[in-house]
Amino acid sequence: MERYTVYNAGSKLLSFDTISDIADAATAEYVLLQLGKAPVRMCKGAVERMCMVADFVQCHLLYTDYYERKEDGTVVKHPTTDYQKGSIRDDFDFGSCILLRSDFVKLYVLRDPQRYKYASFYDLRLFLSRKGEIFHLNEFLYTEDETDTRKSGEKQFDYVNPANRDVQEEMEKVATEHLGKIGGLVNTYVYKSVDFTKGDFPVEASVVIPVYNREQTIADAVKSAMEQETSFSYNVIVVDNYSTDRTGMIIESLRRDVPNGGEKLVHLIPDVQGLGIGGCWNEAINSDLCGRFAVQLDSDDLYSSKNTLQRIVDEFYRQKCAMVVGSYRMCNFALETLPPGLISHTEWTEENGPNNALRINGLGAPRAFFTPVARKIQFPDVSYGEDYAMGLTISRNYRIGRIYDELYLCRRWDGNSDAALSIEKVNANNFYKDKIRSIELLARQGNSFTI
């Protein structure tokens, strides 16, 4: 019996008609589906190996690691990440060659799903994940040409490109349907209320700036926070994570030289070394000096105006929420706009934002938290995804307010921590965020409203 049928789809955004064609063409037990237009060269015996492993593990979808040929002709390894329960983001990297069980592709078509123009492969693989296992074979079994040579810091915002709006709307529908089928939807009509009158705080708001070795940027960030004009009292808490450059000296000089710096600027140094960004946030929110609201500012970024902090606090009271997320503009150090410009996350809706948040890789910035709620949850002590984890947990229980106007300037430079990551680091980041989603899904499925 023929073991596999080869089908070259040529695109990762497959329509239902294409999936239907694949089902019709599948005359063998498996379909080897090639996604993307780049040439692929299978290693000797690779497909037979894939079929044999798929037999052993009884999976419905199998994918592997691969080699990538660069523009200069060099070939490097391109590992992929393990699929998890929470791997429901639509940009999951399976590589270009995927082995599918033919009978389940046919079953998907026969159940007559929505006839998506862009999102049918996404819908298919979520369907397969509900029916059985998606298996990662950690072997390099083919070579493909690199087609996207952009740095990781440029690729990460593709999903907010307005040109992709029609695609994103379909992806959201698929993700929402999947969450409904697995019991992972948040009911946005039964949120807990927040009582802003409870608790004693030294100030109404604290700007929180975790920092490590940012002597080039920390002064600009602190001054941006200190220049805020508000109708309430606030302070700026800089958590200096044992910087080894001049960062600490600069913070102390600002305390001396900036008007009211000695009163308003708090220089916190943790008791222990080696904390992640999340651990630094915990130092700030657990401090007796933290205000009723804790508002984020990264150590290399700026607020867009002197009214940013006032606007955020006003929205807490207006929207009666436990977290507020604003919008930011990508720019260089001259504050000139960089693509994709304003990132406002307008895909967030009051009705479905917390559910769609499991599909995408971030919630936006600046992020601000009602301190009593943040203290109950606590940030995971990591340096990537800590804010996303907090946001997902809050969204399960409380309303998240949104501001779609520009409040924040995200300055891109070679020193940014996510400007140009290796594939191994990108995979590690994606794997951790998928882990966060897995934990959140389990909490939602258990109706965990205990916070």
Secondary structure, 3 states (H helix, E strand, C coil): CCCEEEEECCCCCCCHHHHHHHHHHCCCCEEEEECCCCCEEECCCHHHHHHHHHHHHCCCEEEEEEEEECCCCCEEEECCCCCCCCCCCCCCCCCCEEEEEHHHHHHHHHCCCCCCCCCHHHHHHHHHHHHCCEEEEEEEEEEEECCCCCCHHHHCCHHHCHHHHHHHHHHHHHHHHHHHHCCCCCCCCCCCCCCCCCCCCCCCEEEEEEECCCCCCHHHHHHHHHCCCCCCCEEEEEEECCCCCCHHHHHHHHHHHCCCHHHHEEEECCCCCCCCHHHHHHHHHCCCCCCCEEEECCCCCEECCCCHHHHHHHHHHHHCCCEEEEEEEEECCCCCEEEEEEECCCCCCCCCHHHHCCCCCCCCCCEEEEHHHHHHHCCCCCCCCHHHHHHHHHHHHCCEEEEEEEEEEEECCCCCCCCCCCHHHHHHHHHHHHHHHHHHHHHHHCCCCCC
